[in-house]
């Protein structure tokens, strides 16, 4: 959590300083989620889950460069249009890493908990700088190809156009 309040996807920490978080996700509160649909259902994007896990690792475990590994979808985390969803994130620290799980449920007391995602997160203590892309030898190879040198696609009907004529 920051001075601006809890992380919007991480929510509140449960218990006394533990590694368990709870948030109520509502499509009215986070309207951008309405745009992420799979087969017509609103699904929490993978990037949101990754952001939540890394934010929790930074906040509770003091990681400076969290790396998620062994990310596994058990079930998509769907959010009904007419009902908020409770989401729990649990981190189980073990040495320099932590196992995590993300679970969700509806508002009804009888609604079952669904295991959505499992994995592990660790701190990248010795990050290697990525090798920069090397420029192509001789500079750019981009050049304009004159129209008379373009070969027609044999699978497409081809009609010659008069100079200045536009295709239909």
C-alpha positions, 0 to 999 in steps of 0.5 A: 500500500502507498500513501494513496491507499491500498493497491487497487488490485491487491486490496487490503492485507489480512491478519497481522502483517501476513502475506494474505490479501483480499480485494473486492473487484467490481466492474463499476469500480474498475470499468476498464475490465469490461473490455477484457472478454473471452468468449463473451465473459469478463476475465481478469487479464493476466497482466493484472494478476502478474501486477498483483503478485509482484506488488504483494512481493514488494510490499510483504517480502521486500523484493526489489525485482520480483520475478514470477515463475511457474505461472499456471492457470487453474481456471480463468478468473471471471467477473460477472457483470452484475456482481462483484467478486472477492479475490484472495492472494496468498503468498507462502514464503520459503527462503528467497522465494514464495509460492502464491495462489489466487482464488476467487468467489462470489458474494453469496455465503454459499459461493464456493472458492475457485482456485484460479492461479498458482505459481512462485515469485522470487527476487532477482538479486543479480539481474543481468542487463539484457543484451541490446539489439545490434544495428544491422550491418550497413545500416537500414535495409528499408527501400522502396520497391517500384510497382513494376518489380512487385510480383503478383500473388499467384493465389489472388486474381491480378489485374493490371492498373493503368498509371494513376488508377486506383484498385476497386 
